[in-house]
Amino acid sequence: MKAAGKTVKEILASIPEDRKEPFYKLHDVIIKNLPKGFEAANSYGGLGYVVPHKLYPDGYHCKPDEPLPFAGIASQKGSINFYHMGIYADPQLLKWFQTEYPKHCYQKLDMGKSCVRFKKPDDIPYKLIGKLMKKISVSQWIERYEAAFKSKERPAKAKPKPQKLK
């Protein structure tokens, strides 16, 4: 997910003109439905929706200086891609998404592990993505992440606990 720019504003400004409208609309749908605590940010050089370090100081296990990723969008060569780590980490959520998708889109689902590719911007199921974004809170995502990834990490050492949302 590489994009030109270091800030959300710069990344959005770098989107090719023919994709700006659907890309901005997708970003707006995500922002409007993003549970409290997640933030839009530069994540691995792209537009991501993350758990900021102030809520999860450990950051991402592969690169602790990066905030914990949750979702993202990117303009790739042949598609607009939507990434959602929740559908990768939760088989029930994946099944829900796969079942709901045909109700919102006529195109066949083009999906990798956490990546949904939209080759035709007119086929982006904005309403479905909005519903998906609401399905996992920050605290639920941290719990799932730690259950899946942190158990495989180096031995635990004393570290600050994630802050609770107020």
N, C-alpha and C positions, 0 to 999 in steps of 0.2 A: 504494500500500500504506500507507494512513494508519491508524493505530491510536491509541487513547488510551493515553498513558503514554510515559515516556522510557526506562525500563529494560525488560529482558525480562520481569521479574516483573510490572511494571505493565501491560505489553501483554497478557500472559496473563490477568491479573485482569480486564481490560476486555472480554474476549470474551463475547458474549451467552450467557446460561445454556443455551439450547437447542443451542448449538454447542460448548460447553466440552469435552465428552467427546471428540468426534472431533478437535477442534483440538489439544487437549493430547496425544492419542494420536499425531497426525501430528507434532507437535513432538518427542515422545519418540522416535519412529522415526527422525527426522532426526538428532537428537542422538546416538543410539546408533550410527548408521552414518556420521556425519560424520568424514571423514579428519582426522588429526592436523594441527593448525595453524588450521583454520577455527574460528570462534567464533560463538555466538549473540549477536546485538546488535540494538539499534535501528538499522535501516537505512532511510533515507528515511521515517522516521516509522512504520515497520512492523517486524514481526519478521523479521529477516534472519539469514543465515548467511554470514559475511564473512571475508575475509582481513584481519586486524587491521593497523593501521599499524606495529606492532612488526615484522611480517614483510614488509610492503609499504608503506614510508613515503610513496610517492607518492599513495596513495589512489586514488579513482575519478577518471578524467580529467575528467568533467563537474563534479565537485564534490570536489576533493582533500581537503577536511576530512572527507569520509565515507570509511570503509574500503571496500576493493574488494568489491563485492557478488558473491555466488555463487548463493545460493538464498534463498527467502523464502516465508512463508505469510501469508495475510490472510483475514479474514472480511469478505466483501463483501456487498452487499445481497441477492443471490440465490444466493450460492455461497461455498464455501471455496476459495480459490485457492492453488495451489502454483506457485512460480516457480523455474526452474532455468536459469541462464544457460548452462550447459554444453550443453543441448540446443538452445539458440539458436546457439551458436558452433561446434558440431561436428555436421556433417550425419550422420556415421556413428552418433553417439550418439543423435541424433534418430530415425534409422531403427530402431535397436535398440529404443528406447522405444516407438515406434509399432507395432512388430512384437510386442513383449511385452505391451503394454497389454490387448489382447483376451483374453489368457490369464489375466488377473487381474481383469477387470472386464467385466460384461455391458453396461454403458452405453457408448454411442458416445463416443469420445474428443472432448472439447470443449477445443480448444487454440488459443492464439494463438502468438506467436513463442516466448516463454519461459514462458507462463502456461498451466497446466492447471486448468480450472474443474470443481469437483465440486458439482453442484446438489443431489445427494442424499448426505449425509454417509456413509450406509451403503455407498456405492459407492467410497469412497477405497481404492485398492489399496496399502495400507501396505507390504506385502512388496516390491512392485515399486519403490516410492519408496525403501525402504531399500537395495535393490540399486543403484538409480540413484545414490544419494548416495555410494556407495563407488567409483564409476567414475572419478573425477577427484581427484587429490591436489592439495594447495595449489600445489606447484611446477608441476604440469601446467597448472593453471588460470592461474597467473601467465604462463606461457609462451604459452598460447593467447590470453589477454587482450592481452598486449603485441603478439603477432603480428597480431591483428585490429584493435586500436584505437590502440596507441601509434605505429604507423607513420604514422598519419594526423594525428598531433599536431604541435604547434609544434616547432621545432628542438630537438634534444636538448641538454641542458646537464649539467654534472657533477652527479651526484646519488648518494646512497648506494645500494649494491646491496641487494637483498632479502636478509634473513638466511636462512640454511639452518636447517632443522629439525634438532634434535639427536636 
